[in-house]
């Protein structure tokens, strides 16, 4: 057996992971631009079904990536693979923290929508929280860096 299946599964996982991550980021940014909590809640709620696609894509990418490394007899200590592993760990850690914060923000938007659909300073603060925004941005940068590492495989 060649590398066709592991490569196909690796790419499929990468498309699910990257596409889902970008979609979730766009929906979160769109929620920031809305005024009413009901609109914000809808956008933030739309992220929920995307999360399993991102997680599944992540797992498929990593599993098929290991399969590819074995098939191609690559060195696990290669700089580009070590950097990729470090970025993957960052994605897991940052994703856990940012995901929890995003869930609390969504729950607040849903509660405010049910209580009269009036905005609040607390919701605005959570939507624009610089730490949450920085974590989400760092995950997009890390994802892009992983794609670059996979394509160009520097030293």
Number of C-alpha atoms within 10 A of each C-alpha: 6 9 13 10 13 22 16 13 20 23 17 15 25 25 17 21 25 19 16 21 22 15 16 22 19 13 17 22 17 14 22 17 11 14 14 17 26 21 19 28 21 16 21 25 18 15 21 13 11 18 16 14 19 23 17 16 25 21 16 21 24 18 15 21 20 16 18 20 15 14 13 11 9 12 12 13 9 13 14 19 20 13 14 20 15 13 18 18 11 16 20 14 14 18 18 12 14 19 16 13 17 21 15 14 21 26 16 19 31 20 15 19 19 12 10 11 16 13 17 14 8 12 20 15 11 20 22 13 12 11 13 20 18 13 19 23 13 16 23 17 14 18 21 13 15 21 15 14 17 14 9 9 13 11 8
